[in-house]
Amino acid sequence: MAKRNWDKTLFPNQQKLMKHFGEDLLLAMKRRGYTKALVSDRTGFDPKTVKRVFDGDPSVSIGVYVMVMAILGLEQNFNDLASNDPLGRKLQDIELLKGRK
């Protein structure tokens, strides 16, 4: 299977989001006084993979991101990723209000 080039798959704004997410995780790690080596040791992931997480690399599996979040005590934040859905709520409200006049 050919390796996917994520730089060409993701739109620039999506690449920016991933980079920002990685930076947020890196800052969380530093705030806790952790090192990349410690995160690598606790997750069992290769140091190169951990570096890619903090770089916001989109080719890293979502499970790896969740595991790093767990080490940082942030795994519950994963539940919030799609829970706030204003567009979905608006579409649902429009559908519910149809026929009410």
N, C-alpha and C positions, 0 to 999 in steps of 0.2 A: 504494500500500500504506500502510495506517495505521501510524503510529509507535507502537511498543509502549511502554507505561508500565511500566518495570521495577519501580517501587516497588510496583505492585499485582501483579506477576507473581511476584516472589521473596518468600519468607517472611522475616519479620524476622531470623531467625538467619542466613539466607543473605545478606541485605543487610549484616549485621554482619560476616560473613566477608569479603565483598568490600571493605568499608571498611577492615578490618584488613589485608587483602592490599595495598591501595593505600598504607596507612600504612607497611607494611613496606618496600615499594619506595621510598617517599619517604625513609625513614631510610637505606636502602642508598645512595641517591643522595647524601644529605648526608654520609654517612660517607666517601664517595669524593671529596668536595669538588666534586661536580658541581652544576650549576644546571639548572633546568627548561629554560632556553634552550639549554644545551649538549645535553641529552637530545633536545630537539626538533630541533636541528641534525643530530645524529648519526643519528637515526632517520628524519629527513625528514618527520616528522609535524607537523601544525599545533600550535602551543603550547597551544591550547584542548584538543586531544585528549590531549596529554601531561598537562595539568592533570587531565583526567577520569580518566586512568589512576591518578594519585596520589590521587585522591578515591575510587578503587575503584568507578567507574561501571560497572555490569554491561552497559550498552549498547555499551561499547567492545569491539571484536572480540578474540578470544583471540590472534589473530596480532599485534595491536598490543601486548598484554601481553608476549608472548614476545619481541618485538623490543626492548622496553624492558628486559626481563630480560637480554637479550643484551648490550646496551650496559653494563649494570651487572655483567656477568660472571656472571650467575645463571641462564643459560639451561638449564644441566644440572639445576637444581632442578625444572624443568618435568617432567622424567622421573619425579620422585618423587611427583607429585601423586596418582596412583592406584595406585602400586606396592605400597604397604602396604595390604593388603586382608584384615584379620582375619576379617570376616564371610564373605567368599568362600572363604577357606581353611577355615574351620570347616564351611561347607556342603559343601565338597569332601571334607573328612575324614569327615564323616558318611556321605556317599555311598560313599566307599571302604571304610568299615567295615561297610556293610550286608552281611548274610549271614555275617559272621564271628562265630561264637558258639562 
